[in-house]
Amino acid sequence: MLYTASPATVWFAILVGLLLVWAGHDLTPRERRWVLGILGLALALRLLGVAALFLLSSSDLEPVGSILPDGRYLKLRSLWIRNVALGIPIYWWDNVEAFHAYGRSGSHYLLAAFQLALGPMTYGIHLLNVAFFVSGAVMLYRTARSAFGGVPALIGFAIILFLPSLFIWSISALKDPLFFFLTAVCLTSAFTGVRTKSWSGRILAFVACALAITFAATLRQAGLVILGGGLLTGLIFRFIVLNTRAMGACAVLFVVATSFVAVTPAAQQRVMGQLRRAGAFHYGFTNTPGVNYKLLDSHIYAIDHLRARRLIDRMSAAELARFVIRATVSFVSTPIPWNSASPAAVAYIPQQMFWYLLVGLAVIGCYVGFWRDRLLTCLLAGTIVSGAAAVALITGNVGTLVRFRDMVVPLIAWLSGLGGCAVVEQLALFKGGGPHRQKPAAVEQ
């Protein structure tokens, strides 16, 4: 009876049971109680959120409710694709919208496939996204626990599950939970593939990593850059810190590459062309509805759009350097708390202050992680750098920045948890008057 009414709910309940078993596997009794308690509370709050959405938006006038407009469109588009696949007639314009190139995403076809198997699930999609998000969190928790230890991993786990903006994305109908799940699969499989001694296990892990990157590229245009580029950057970081010789070799290569770009006009134009293209994307975002911020020189915003685009296409190296510096700073600092004017912006101030704390602790966590587990630290840092670079240079809308920045916040959380534990430990030693502990020996050689 229940399966007939809502197949998605039944499968979600089964998955939750499996997640609880997996999350508590091989843990100490005390640690298991903490993990299952945090996970159970997080799931309960998300189920309440989905139920509230259903009760508040279920009506004849609005049969497809959603937290955000983008989520409603994603629901409708996947349903149109499903109906076309089944031969169910739909309005002609809906048929055009369903397969239009603009906004096309792999998530549309994935959700359509789920609805082909389970029937229309306009609210089951929210449960599916909860499953994606929580599964990714558990996956990264177990990976971080094996590398950093139980307490830092538990702190990162709690941050991911209860940070307000991540909570909203996880119960929405957007593609963000699926992208986070693919990020978790990518990092976990890469970490496992490098560490495992079994060739069959290594091959399976790398295949899973490649599939996750490939599908992520269908979700976001920058998916390949964020995950593929992030893993490559992380592995380069890992090679650099492998030993003194590797670090010296990479330093020489960096100097050679920088010198080559500096003296080769073609290479300069290629780099500057990409930065100008990013500047054009940013300028476009500053003309979207909502609260915007500016990264280019002020005179570009004071003229009409056509002349502004021409100036962007002719930006000098100095102007591009200022653009990159402002973008880097704004990625961390925006939205500025004292510039908040709307009620929504004021409500976001506590999380923004917490974000500043996370960034500071993550810097400490990178240092501690270098001695605790270099591989995972480098993979996380590489993906964070790659994701930040892909986001910081193109956005100009505060809401868009917050949403895109949350792609890397879950990765920063693990390093922040590790950094927070290190700070508390040092404060306890200082307060107790004990000697400061020496630099820990590297676990991974």
N, C-alpha and C positions, 0 to 999 in steps of 0.2 A: 504493500500500500504506500509506504513512504517512498520507496524507490520509484514508483509510478508518478508520484506527485513531484519529486525533486531528485532525479538521479545524481545531480552534481553534489547535493548535500550528503548523500550516502557515501559517495566516493571520497568526499572531503573528510568525513568522519573516519573512514578507514585509513586515509593518509595521515590524519592526526595521530591515530593510535600507533602507526608505524614510526612517525616522527618522535613521539614520546619515548618509545623503546630505544630508538637509535640515539637520541640525545643523551639518554641516561646510561648507555652501554659503557662498561669498563670504568665507571666512575666510583669514587668512594661513596659510602652512604650519605655522608654530609654534603658532599659536592652534588650528588644526584638530587638531593632534596632541594638545593638551591636552584639547580638548572631546571628541574621540572616545575618548581614553583614559579620561577620567572617566565618560563615558556607557557605554562598553563594560564597565568594572568594575562600575558600578551595575547594569547589566542582568545580568551574570554572577552577582553576589551574589543578585539577586532570583530568578533561575532556580534557583540552588542552594536557596534558601529554599522555593520551591514544590515542588521535587523532594523535599526533606526532609519537607515536610508530607505529600506523597503516600506516601512510604515508611513514615512513622511512623503514619499513620492509616488506611491502606488495609487493611481487613479486612472479614470478613462481618458482624461485630458493629457496625462503624461505617463504612458505605460512603460517608458524606458527611462527611469530616473538615474541620475548619476551625480557625483559630487562636483565634477567639473565638466564644462561643455565638451572638451576634447574626449572625455570618457564616454559621453553620450554618443558622440559621432563614431567612436571606435565600435561601440556596441551595435549601432545601426549598420555600419558598413560590413561588419562580420556577419550579421544576420542576412543582409542582402546577398552576400556571396554564398551563404548556405542555401538560401532559397533558390538562387540561380542553379546551383549544383543539383538540387532536387527537382528542378523543372517547375517550381512554383512561380507563377507570374508576379512580377513586381512592376511598379511605376517605371516608365522609360527613363526618367531622369535618375532614379535610384540605381538603375542598371548602369548608367554612365558613371555615376559617382562611385559605385562599388569597385570598378576596375580602372578608375582614372589614375594616371601616373602621379598626380600631386597627392602627397601625403601617404603614398602606398607604403605598407609596412608588412613585414612577415607576421606580425601579431594578428593582423586581420585574417590571414589564412589559417593560422593556428587556432584562433578562436572559432572560426567557421568549421574547422575539422572537429573540434570538441562538440559543437552544436549539431554536426551531422551524426555524431556518435550518441550524444545524450539528449538531443532535442534542444529547442530554444531555451537559453539559460541567461536571460538578461540580468538576473541578480546572481545567478550561479557564477558569472564571470568574476564577481567580487570575491567569492570564496576561492576561485581558482587563483586569483592574484594573491590572496592571503597565503595560500599554499605555496606559491612560488617564492614569496618573500621569506616566509618562515623557514622553508626548506633551505634557502640560500644562507640564512642566518645560522642555522644549525650546522650546515656544512662548513662554513668559515669558523664557527666556534670550535669544532672538533680539530680543524687544522691548526688554529691559533693555540689551542690547548696543548697540542703535541709539540709545538715549537716554543711558545712563550711561558707555558705553565697555566695552572688552573685559575688563579685569581685574576691575572690580566685578561685572560680569555673571557672570564665571567663578566668582568666590567665592560668589555667591548660588546659582549652579547646583550647586556642590559641596555647599553646606549643605543644600539641598533633597533632593538624592539620597542623602546619607549620614547625615542626622540620624536617630538610632535609632527614635524614635517614628514619624516619617514613613515610614521604611523598613518598619516593621511594618504600618502602614495600607496601604501600597502593594502588599503581597503578600497582604493579607487578602481576604475576600469581602465586606467592608463597602461602603457607598456612598460612603465618604470619597474614594477616588481619583476617582470620577466627579464628585463635587462640586468637587474641585480642578481637574479638566479643564474643567468648565463655568466656573469662576472665571477660568481662563487664557483661555478663549475670549472671555469677557465683557470682560476688561480689554484684551486684545490687539485685539479688534475695535473697542472704543471708542476706543482710542489711534489705531488706523489710520483709523477713520472721521473723527476730528477732523483728522488730519494730511494725509490724502490730498487731492489737488486734483481728482481725478476724481469726478464726481457718481455715476456707476455704481458705482465702488468704494466710495464713501461710503454709498450705499444698501445695498449688499451687506453692508458691515461692520456697519451699524446693525441690519439684519435678523438677522444672526448673533448680535449682542449681545442683541437682544430674545428670540430663541429660547433662548439660553443661560439668561437670567434666568427665562424661563417654565418651562423644564424643571427648573432648580434649585429653583424654588418647589414642585415636586412631590416633591423629594427630602427637603427639610427645611422645617418650618413657617416658619423664619426665613430661608429662602433668598431670598425677595423682598426682605426687609429688608436682608440682608447685601449682596447684589449690586446690586439696584436702588437701595436707599438709599445704598450705598457709592459707586456711580457718581454719583448726584445730589450727594452730599456732596463728592466729589472735584471735580466741575465747579463747585460753589459755591466751593470753595477756590481753584480756578483763576481764577474770576472775581474773587475778592477780591484776589488778588495780581497781577491784570492791570495795574493802575496805581494811583496814589494816589487818584484820584477814585473808582474802584470800591471801594477799601478803605474810604474815608470813607463812601460810600453804604451799604455793608454794615454798618459800625459803627452808623450811624444806625438802620438797619432792625432791628438786633439790640437796640438800646436800646428802640426803640418796641415790639417784640414782647415783650421782657421786662417792660416796664412794663404792657403790656396784660394779660399773664398775672397780674401782681402785683395789679392792681386789678379784675380780672374774676372773680367767684366761680365762674362756670361753667367758665372756662378752667382755673382752679386745680383744681377738682374733677376735671376730665378728666385733667390731668397727674398728680395725686395718685392717681387711680383706676388709671392704668396702672402706676404704681410699686407700689401695693399689690398689684396682680395679679402683678407680677414677684416681690414679696416672698412671695406665696403659693406660687409655683412654686419659689422657693428653699427655703422651709420643707419642701415636699414632697420635694425632693432630699436634705435632711438626714436623712430617715427611710428612705433606701435603703441596701442593703448596701454595705459598704466603708468607706473613711475619708471622713468628712464634715468640713465647716468651717462656721462660723456668721457671718452678716453682720448679722442683726437684733440688737436689744437683748437682753441675756442673759435677762431675765425671761420673754420669750416662749417660750423653750425649756424653762423650768422647770415648765410646766403641761401639762395634757392637750391633745390635738390640737384638740378642738372649741373650747375657750376660746382657744387660741393663734390659730386662724383668725379668731376674732372680734376679737382684739386687732390682728391684721394689717389687718383691714378698717377699723379705726379709727385707724391710725397717723397721728400728727401730721406737720406739715411738717418739724419738727426731726428726728423719728425717721426720716423718709424721707430726709432729707439725710445723716444718719449712715449709713444703709443704702447709699446711692449711693457715698459716699466709701469705705466698707469694701469694696464690690464692686470699685471701681476699683483699689484697692491690692491686693486679693486676686487679681485677674486676673493681675497681674504676679508677685506674691510667692509664691503658692500653687503647689505644696506647700513649706512652710518646711523647708529642709534639716535643721535641728537637731531638728525634730519627727518625723523619719522613724523608724518603729519596725519595720515589716515588711521582709523581705528585698527585696521588689519596690520599696518606697519608697527603701531605701538604694541600690539599683542605679540608681535614677532621678536621684540627686543630681548626678552629673557633667553630665547633660543640663540639669538645672535651673540649675546654675551657668553653663552655656553660654548658656542662655536669658536670664539676667540680662545677660550680655555682649552678646547680640544686641540687646536692648532699648536698652542704652546707646549702642551704635554706630548703631542705627537713628535715634535722636534726632539724632545728628550727621549721619547720612546725609540726613535730611529737610532740614537746612540746606544741605548741599552740593548736594543734588538740586534745591533751589530755584534755584540758579544754573546747574546743569547741564542740567536739563530739567524745567520747571515742570509740564508737563502730566502726565507719567507719575508724578512725585512726588506730585502732588495726587490722582491716581486711586488710587495705592497707599495714600496716607494716608487718603483718604476711606473706602476699603473696609476698612482696618484699624480705623478708629474705629467704623464701622458694625457690623462683625463683633464687635468687643470689647464694644460696648454690648449687642448681642443675646445674648451669651454670659454676660457678667459678672454681670448682674442676676438671672439665673434659676437658675444652678447652685449646688449646695451639696455636691456629691460630687467629691472630688479626681480620681478617674479620669475622670469625665465632663468636668470642666473641662479636663484635659490633652488629652482627645480633641477637644473642641470648640475649644479654643484653637489646636490645630494647623490649623484652617481658615485662620487668619490668619498663622501662623508662616511659610509660604512667601512671603508678601508682605513680611513684615518682613525676610526674608533678603536681598532685593535692596537695601533701604535700609541694612542692616547691612554688606553688602559695600562699598557706596559710602562709608559712614562709616569702615569699617576702612581702606580705601585712603587716605582723607584723614588719618587719625591717623598711619598709617605714614609718609606723605609729610611731615607736619609734624615728626614725630620725627626723620626723616632730615635735614631742614633744620636742626633744632635741634642735632643731634649734629654736623653738619658745620660749624656756626657760620655758616651762610649766612643771609641775610635772609629773614624770613618773607614768603612770597608774598602779594601783595595779593588781595583778594576777586576771584574770577574773574568776568569779564563774563558775563552771562546769555546762553546760547546761543539761547534762545527769547524773543522779544520779545512 
